[in-house]
C-alpha cells in the first residue's frame, strides 16, 4: 500500500497566501467599517481567504492510500473507492499562464455515486494517474477528449475511446 500526502512546502506556501490575504483584506474592512462598498468587497475577500486557509488545513491532514484494491482518503472526510467500481475518470488541466506553461491537473474518479478528486500538487500524483489509466483501460471506460489528451501529456497509454 502506498500512502501519499501533500508536500509541506506547498502547505506552508498556501497557509502564507491565505493568511496574508485574509489579513490584508480584513485590515481594509477594519479601516473603513462604515463603507458598505468596502465591507461587501473586502469582507467577501476576507471570507474567501479564510475558506482557502481552512481547505489548506484539511489538505495538511489528508492521507491518500492506494493499493491493488482501491483508493482511500483519510484525515478529513473518509472516502474510499474500489478500482473495480470506477465508472468514470476525468483528468483536467488548469493553466495559470496564457501559453499553458504552468498550471495544475486534477484527477477525478467516480464510482457508485461517490467522487474522489486529487490535484497534481500531491506527492505521487503521477503514480495515481497511471493507476487510473490502467483502470480506465481495464474497464473500457469512454473518456472525453480533454481527459485523453491530458493522459497523453503525462505519457499514459490509453486503449479507451475518447467521445
Secondary structure, DSSP 8 states (H G I E B T S, - for coil): -EEE-B-HHHHHHHHHHHHHHHHHHHHHHHHTTT-HHHHHHHHHHHHHHHHHHHHHHHHHH-EEEE-SSEEEEESSS-EEEEGGG--EEEEEEEESSTTS-SEEEEEEEEETTEEEEEETTBTTHHHHHHHHHHHHHHTT--B-HHHHHHHHHTT----S-B-
